[in-house]
Every structure is written in C-alpha cells, then in structure tokens.
Amino acid sequence: DGGDNENATFGGRDSADAGGGGGWSASGGGGSFFFGELPSKELFIRWCFANALLPAVQFSVAPWRYDARTSSACLSALRIRDARMPQLQALAAEAAASRQPMVRPLWAYDPKDPTCQQIDDAFMLGNATLVAPVLDAGILSRPVYLPAGRWRSERGRLFEGPRWIHEYAAPLDHLPVFDLEA
C-alpha cells in the first residue's frame, strides 16, 4: 500500500510522553521506509507537516526522491518549524527541568474534558499550542476540537473553546495550529 498510514495517531493514552518523557520524534514520511515502496507523495507531504513541530525531525526518505513540489512542500513544513524554534527550545528546557513532556495528548491539557479523552489525531505542544495535522490521504479539511480557552489559529482567527470546528480547511501544504491566548 505504499506506506499509507490510515490509522496513524498522536497523543493517545499509551503515548510515551504521557509518562513524562521529554518529547517525541518521528521519521518524516510516516516511518522508516528503507525497504519496499515509498509512501504516496501526498502522505509523505502530510507527514512532513505532521512532524514539523515534534521535538526532533528526520527524513527516512529524501523529499527530492519524489519531485520539486514535494521538496518545496517539505521546505514549507520546515519553515513552520523554524518560526516556532524559540517555542520548541523553551519547551525542551522546561521538559529538562520539570520532566513535563513537550508533546502532550489533549487530555493532559484538560483531563476532565471527556472529548479530550477521545482525541488521538492532534497533540499539544506544552499547554499552549494545539497541533491538528491531517494524517490520511484525500483529506482537505478536518474536524478540530478546541478545549476550553480562547484559541488563535495559524490564520489569525479567534475561537472560543470548548468547541468543535467541523470542517477546518487543511490543504496539502498546510498545518492546522492553534495557540492559546493569554
């Protein structure tokens, strides 16, 4: 099937970070594809964006093995990472000092919210940034659950949680990110 990750999740109850580890890393392209078929170009790009804000990023497959558009999309994902590097560095320092994970399931943000208990396709960076990547092929929008709080999207739009956004636009070269307003 070319490595399509139809059942990929982030932040489930069995997450290594739920126990206090410092962070996750995942291989760009959704895993280690040293043998067999390459993942589809679409899922490779999606995974580049999904991995962009994890503590560590590596590429098991070089983006240029696909084409220039794929390389450009992955570069865009790395630009998102670069723009948030101060946040990632601060979270890494906090994790080292407090043993609190950088990447957390939504239920760690609000353990009493029953909906947060069910979300496994989005994650928190610390307690102030919600990341909701698209993990499946053929998807151009996705539902996003925002826990209690006032959230600003990467597009600058404000949302008051708790609430669902049922059709949040997520084109191929885009990463839905929401920051908690102070």
C-alpha positions, -999 to 999 in steps of 0.1 A, spaced: 0 0 0 30 23 -2 32 30 35 -2 49 37 -8 55 74 -46 54 76 -46 46 113 -18 70 125 -24 88 157 -8 112 181 -13 116 218 -33 85 227 -34 72 262 -5 50 256 17 78 244 53 76 257 50 113 266 20 107 289 45 93 314 67 124 315 93 118 287 108 148 271 94 145 236 86 125 206 103 122 173 90 106 142 105 99 108 94 122 80 72 102 56 55 84 84 81 59 94 112 42 83 109 33 46 143 19 38 128 -11 22 98 -16 0 76 10 -16 78 47 -9 48 62 8 25 81 -16 36 116 -23 5 130 -6 11 112 26 48 119 26 40 157 24 13 153 51 38 135 74 64 162 68 39 188 81 27 164 110 63 160 121 73 196 117 66 206 153 77 175 171 109 178 191 131 160 165 126 156 128 144 132 105 138 121 69 139 84 62 133 93 26 147 124 10 119 147 -3 137 151 -37 132 114 -44 97 125 -53 98 158 -72 103 196 -68 68 202 -55 73 176 -27 107 192 -18 91 226 -17 62 214 5 86 198 29 107 230 30 75 249 39 69 225 68 105 231 80 99 269 78 69 264 102 93 246 125 119 273 122 94 300 130 85 281 162 120 271 172 121 295 202 90 279 215 104 244 209 136 253 227 118 268 256 97 236 259 128 215 257 143 235 286 111 232 306 110 194 299 145 190 311 139 210 343 104 197 352 102 163 335 69 175 318 67 163 282 70 188 253 44 169 233 12 160 252 -21 144 244 -51 168 246 -63 150 277 -32 163 296 -43 198 288 -78 192 303 -81 158 320 -118 164 329 -129 172 294 -144 139 281 -138 149 245 -101 155 251 -100 119 263 -111 107 229 -88 128 206 -59 109 192 -51 127 159 -40 160 174 -15 170 201 -4 198 224 30 215 224 32 223 261 -1 237 274 -5 265 249 -3 251 213 -27 226 197 -15 209 165 -40 191 144 -23 176 113 -40 157 86 -29 121 87 -49 105 59 -49 107 21 -75 126 2 -85 149 31 -86 187 25 -104 196 58 -107 181 92 -126 184 124 -107 200 152 -117 200 188 -105 230 208 -106 225 246 -117 254 270 -99 286 263 -95 313 236 -75 299 207 -59 318 177 -55 298 146 -24 300 124 -46 321 101 -52 346 129 -88 337 135 -100 335 172 -121 306 185 -136 302 220 -135 266 233 -146 242 242 -160 236 207 -156 216 175 -146 232 143 -162 206 119 -146 215 86 -113 233 92 -96 238 59 -63 219 56 -49 220 21 -20 196 13 7 221 22 -8 233 55 -6 225 92 -35 235 114 -21 251 146 -40 269 174 -23 290 201 -40 296 234 -44 333 241 -32 346 274 
